[in-house]
Amino acid sequence: MKSLKIGVCGVGNVGGAVLENLTNTPEIVASNGGVQIEIIQVGARKGKSAVPYDLDVVTDLMDVAENPEIDVFVELIGGCDLARSLVKKAIENGKNVVTANKALIATHGDELFEFARNKNVQIGFEASVAGGTPVIKALREGLVANKVKWFAGILNGTTNFILTKMSVDQSSFEDALKEAQDLGLAEADPSMDVDGTDAAQKASILSALAFNTPYDFSSVSYGGIEEVSAEDISFADQLGYSVKHIAYGFIDNGTVDISVFPTFVPKDQLLSQVGQQMNALEIYCEGIGSTVYYGPGAGPRPTASAVIADLVDLSNGGWPESSKNNINNVLSKECNHKFSRYFKLDVKNEAGAIAKVSSLFAEKNVSIEALIQNEIKNNSIDDTHVPVVIISGELSDKEAISLKITLEEMTEISGLVQQLRIHNAL
Amino acid sequence: MKSLKIGVCGVGNVGGAVLENLTNTPEIVASNGGVQIEIIQVGARKGKSAVPYDLDVVTDLMDVAENPEIDVFVELIGGCDLARSLVKKAIENGKNVVTANKALIATHGDELFEFARNKNVQIGFEASVAGGTPVIKALREGLVANKVKWFAGILNGTTNFILTKMSVDQSSFEDALKEAQDLGLAEADPSMDVDGTDAAQKASILSALAFNTPYDFSSVSYGGIEEVSAEDISFADQLGYSVKHIAYGFIDNGTVDISVFPTFVPKDQLLSQVGQQMNALEIYCEGIGSTVYYGPGAGPRPTASAVIADLVDLSNGGWPESSKNNINNVLSKECNHKFSRYFKLDVKNEAGAIAKVSSLFAEKNVSIEALIQNEIKNNSIDDTHVPVVIISGELSDKEAISLKITLEEMTEISGLVQQLRIHNAL
């Protein structure tokens, strides 16, 4: 049987699960993958007390990257600075690398992959997107014969959990977030999840694979879910949609738009049915249409599953090398793709107000596909304004924001106008 | 760039799509997969007229299997006898093999894989299950670090199309089948699809990968969708289920049950939302839970996509070799797994009849989880009997069939009793 000697840096949740799997059940990988994975050294800044197995533990992580006995360096410490130094050192020493670090790949991917190519080693990063669901494998191996036209993904479990709670249990955003934190699904500081950074990093990795663009997280336009209200979710439901935090990537004529925003998804589409903390990715290819990959997007065991799958792949020759030398697809700094839109406005409860709003849409040459104005209930606190929902024709982000601002300036409209994308899977 | 020299036998729908992709758009595979695939020879029994490309075409397929210039023999003729001879000859000549032939793998898999191992070559068969959706890759590579506990799949596009039509458009089975035939989704003789043979072959392939069992199609118990009535589908809908043709595989203590039957699937589960001719596979692993793979399960381009993905994999070292020498899991000849059940009976419209039916369930120690008896409409043709639906507790196939027979013998019940499994994804 083949054997693979590894060094693991980082013994947090994911690192712990990797050590546990390889130490307690090595027969699974031996039997399924035909390889014996040997942990030569573990780097843990807290030292041996952090590692409940009889392994060689060092506190200086650089020792692992420089250990001449290991074939693969496994980076599970997270963050960008030290992780980058460690990975570069390991590559310099001729080692393959496996990492779960989406921030590292999304920020320094091009540099690291080029460095690895020059040293004739490879970097596995299946665990960086969608955890235990093998979406990177599907994208670069399973679909290798096809041109990807677009992808749409639910890539952050925390925000999907919150949106699901808000929809199914009518929780407020705050209550849903608190529940996610209590369940260990959200960090004490949840901002990277909630504001869309985490999903945007993952989307930029998918873009590099799907569209052969640079790894350039700074070109992704994104927004979080804080602005989504219980009222939006209720209107979505009424109109036949779920609200999901959708990472969308699209190529048109060599220009690629990547963005992540809360989005209305029609209920007859699979993505709208992805609940709780689950992730899913729909990849649309010319000729074959959509394939969808669904599963646990985070958590120690799913992420460890992806790390170990990369190790087995490396023991077996690694991955096809896409010819990055012909990158000619441009990553657009703003998303120009057009979406139908949901607008929610509080309109003055007076004759002619709705007509004026409609006229503005007509003036701007924006079609109104649907309009809902519910009756004001008698016990309503505010009967001077009435919530109105408009489903518009297709607009770019820029056009939608410009329309939103113009609407907010109208005297017939009070407060802020909400606008959200509507996913169109064609 | 790497190069791979192939010979292709079979130029029907799938073979044609493989030749088209590799001839017209070789830059896709070169760019995504880093390999130049060269078609050295094509075997077409009809000769050069069947191949609209400038390629070396021979009518004796054995010539391709014996051609010393090719690295990979691609078998796309279907059927078992000639395909088996060709594949064995190619392996004997030291060539890797790629096939889309589920019947071949499900029937002769063990023989062929052992022969290949002895000759130090590999056989790719991604295209044999779920067409363009890379489920075999997910199972043996993406999930390599995990123990599969069960899988449930919609593996036949024709039957899923028919069931979807019967549900959404209230078509009869006959009309839905005719529509599938008109659209090219069903063969003129659709029996292999409709009676479950096709799905059962695919399920036996998944079992070998998921549970390390022999490739033994004869151990799969299966039934078709002909018996599913519009009334069953309407009751399913009323009770919160879709009716799907589910291939189910389960391991318990080294014993594996594989079966394919029409099954009630709760509407809150992703599999119930898989419509039209699409395929989907849910794989449940210990520790990480369910992942689901959805996509086109048939058709020339999706199937060609899987064939080419296998070729790229072979150019890159092939697949992990699971250690088949420690097969110790037994494939059970009958499915002993217990499912809740749907029973539909036509009960005499007279006092005490339902009570007698309920007593029989109690006598047999089978719980009744739900019972529906709708009012007889005034304009009903037959008001002497009333349809009754019972959702029972968990029963094995044998127990369910025995109960069905006993019910049919009751004088209070007229005609045949329908019984279907209810999928429980726990």
Interface residues (C-beta under 8 A of the other chain):
Chain A: M1 N21 T25 I28 V29 A30 S31 N32 G33 G34 V35 E126 G132 T133 P134 K137 A138 R140 E141 G142 L143 V144 A145 N146 K147 N212 L270 Q273 V274 C285 G287 I288 G289 S290 T291 V292 Y293 Y294 G295 P296 G299 R301 P302 A304 S305 A306 I308 A309 V312 D313 S315 N316 G317 G318 W319 P320 E321 S322 S323 N326
Chain B: M1 N21 T25 I28 V29 A30 S31 N32 G33 G34 V35 E126 G132 T133 P134 K137 A138 R140 E141 G142 L143 V144 A145 N146 K147 N212 L270 Q273 V274 C285 G287 I288 G289 S290 T291 V292 Y293 Y294 G295 P296 G299 R301 P302 A304 S305 A306 I308 A309 V312 D313 S315 N316 G317 G318 W319 P320 E321 S322 S323 N326
